[in-house]
Amino acid sequence: MPDTIVILNGPNLNLLGTREPDIYGATTLSDIEASCRAHAEKIGVAVDFRQSNVEGELVNWVQQAKDTAIAIVINAAAYTHTSVALHDALKASGLPVVELHLSNVYKRESFRHKSFISSVADGVMCGFGAYGYVMAIDAARHIATTRTEKT
């Protein structure tokens, strides 16, 4: 069984492809999932790809990942800017965390510049669109492998 990277997606990301295409593009979340699975297979890892509009469900998935995954990639969407619960769960997981955003949040509204996730993330990626997911998988795998080699 290959190592697994959990990829979590927050609220409204199920609307990708139709929601604000001028910001998020025409790529759907299903398209992103397919590219993640293809890339993961190519590099010898598995992905557990999930989306929820419910904060508590995302928290539960983070807690479960501690026992099933080598790393977490999270696009918490709006919860990035509001969720102490996700911050605490990610911190408690002890797993490498890569925070991800499709758009460059620093070119957008000022409320998007504050992240409750960044302080517990090993790295942050924003502004690369759907390709950012592939980059985040590579980063998460690298961080997890590097941590394992050090122990």
N, C-alpha and C positions, 0 to 999 in steps of 0.2 A: 504494500500500500504506500503510495507516494505521500510525502509531506503535504499538508493542506494549509492553504492561506484562505482565511475567511474574508470575504469582501462584503461589507455592509453598506447599504444605501438607504438614506433617510427619506423624509417626506417629499412628496411631489416628483421624485425622480422617476416614478412610474409614468409620468407624463412627458418624458423626454421624447423629442421628435415632433411634438405639437406645442409644447409650452415654450414660449419666448424663443423661437428658433434663431432670432437675431443674436441672442446671448448664448444659447446652449446648442445650436445647430439642429440638424435634421436626424441625427443618429438616435435611435431608440435605446432604451435600457436593454432590450433583448439583443440588439446589435452589439452593444458593449459586452454583455455577458458572453456572447458567442466569441468575440475576439479575445476575451480573457481566457476562456476555456481552451481555445486554440493555442494561445501563447503559453499557457501553463503546461499543456501537454508537450509542447516543443521543448520546454526547459525542465521537464520531469517533476512538476508539482501538480497538485490537484487544487481546485478552487471550490469553495462553498459560497455561492453567490446568492445574496438575499436582499430584499427591499421591504421596508415597512414604513407606513405613515404613523406608526405608534411608537412613541418614545420607550415605553416599558418593554416592548418586544425587542427593540434594539439592545437595550440593557441586558435582557435575558440572553440574547445571542452572544453578546460580549462575554458574559459569565460562562456560558457553555464552551466558548472557544478555548478557554484556558485548558480544557481537557482534550481538545480535538485538533488543535491547530498549532502551527509554528509561528504565525503572525496574523495581524489584522490590518486590513486596508479599510478605511472608513471614509465615506462621503456622507457625513451626517447632515448635509444640506442645512436647512434652517436651524436644526438642533445644535449645529456647531456654535451658534451665537447665543444659545439659551440654556443648554443642558449641563447642569452640574452633575446630574445622575450619570450621563454618559462619560463625563470626565472621570468620575469616581470609579465606574466599572472598568474603564480602560486602564486606569492606574492600577487597580486591584488585580487585573488579569496577569500582569507581569510579562505579557507578550510584547514583542516589537509591534509598534503601531505606526502606520503611515496614514496621515491625514491627506485627503484628496478633495479637490474642487475642480469642476470642469472649467469654470470661468476664472479669470484673475480677479479675486475678490477685492484686491487693492485698487482696482480701476472702477469699482462700483460704489454703492452707497456706504457711508462711513460706518453704519451699524454692522456691516459685514466684515469690517477690519478686526473685530474682536472675536477671538475663538476660545472657547472653553476646552477644546481638544488639543490645541497646539502645545500646551505646557506638558502634556503627557505623551506626545507623539515623538517618535525618533526622527521623523522628517515630515515636511509638508510640501505638497505639490499643488500648484494651481495654475490655471490658464492654458493648459495643454489640450483641452477638450477631451474627447473620448480616448485619445492616445495616452493621456495621463494614467489611465487604468493599467495599461501594459507597463508603463514606467514604474508605477507603484508596485506591481507584482514583482518586478525585478529588484526594486529597492527592498521590499519586505523580505524576499528570499535572501538577499545579500546580508541584511541585518541579522536575520535569524541564523544564517550559516556562520557569520562572524562571531556571534554570541556563543554558539555551540562550540566553535573551535577554541575560544578563550577559556571555557570551563573544563 
